[in-house]
Amino acid sequence: MKSYLRQRHQRVTLNNNWSSWKEVRHGVPQGSILEPLLFLIYTNFLSKNVSDRTIPVFFAEDTSFILTNCNASELSRKANEVFNITQIVP
């Protein structure tokens, strides 16, 4: 897996002028089988960690979380709690 994600390079062309090769340090190759797999792992992890505090809504590659509360300060506290949890990497 490391060899698949490391030492990748890309360049772009604009009006028949090529840029120099640059190393790709983030992401996965577009169109690869790894991209949807990693996305599913991420969304599965995300929903399990916030589902008891929010209502997760998934549609295609869009993820939303519904938070409700009648008290504005309590809603703000709840939102901050959820956003702090979602920064944890599995």
Secondary structure, DSSP 8 states (H G I E B T S, - for coil): -HHHHSSEEE--EETTEE---EEE-SS--TT-SHHHHHHHHHHHHHHHHHTTTSEEEEETTEEEEE---SSHHHHHHHHHHHHHHHT---
